[in-house]
């Protein structure tokens, strides 16, 4: 039975739509982040999601199959109230039109997973890569939730959070 997402919930997919270059990018995200998830987005109601692909945009949720929704899978401290759900959706919508930040994907893949150490965001080059006016898919989710006063990853730059990190929050 398919889960009906609630306003503000985030969704994760193992395989996103797109052409050959998109599939290569998805494989690189999964490899670089040691994750089975390659994409994340926020449900904003009326069957729509906000996602960061080549830029942040509104798309129909049914563009994706086999979505893992956060609905009912988060702990009590991370489950939003109705007011927070509305704030998450508004926050996600406020990012529409922003550019995609491919450099954050590089920072996650190389620094966190392939250089053998955890990056906490205090490094000058990580701060430089994490631009507030550019998003990756999971960064969009984390930022929207933070704007609603739910910090899914305290002390970690949103640009360093991957779809797999979001998946690790689900019970």
Buried (B, 14 or more C-beta within 10 A) or exposed (E): EEBEBBBBBBBBBBBBBBEEEBBEBBEBBBEBBEBBBBBBBBBBBEEBBBBBBEBBBBBEBEBBEEBBBBBEBBEEEBBBEEEBBBBBBBBBBBBBEBEBBEBBBEBBBEBBBEEEEEBEBEEEEBEEBBBEEBBBBBBBBBBBBBBBEBBBBEEBBBBBBBBBBBBEBBE
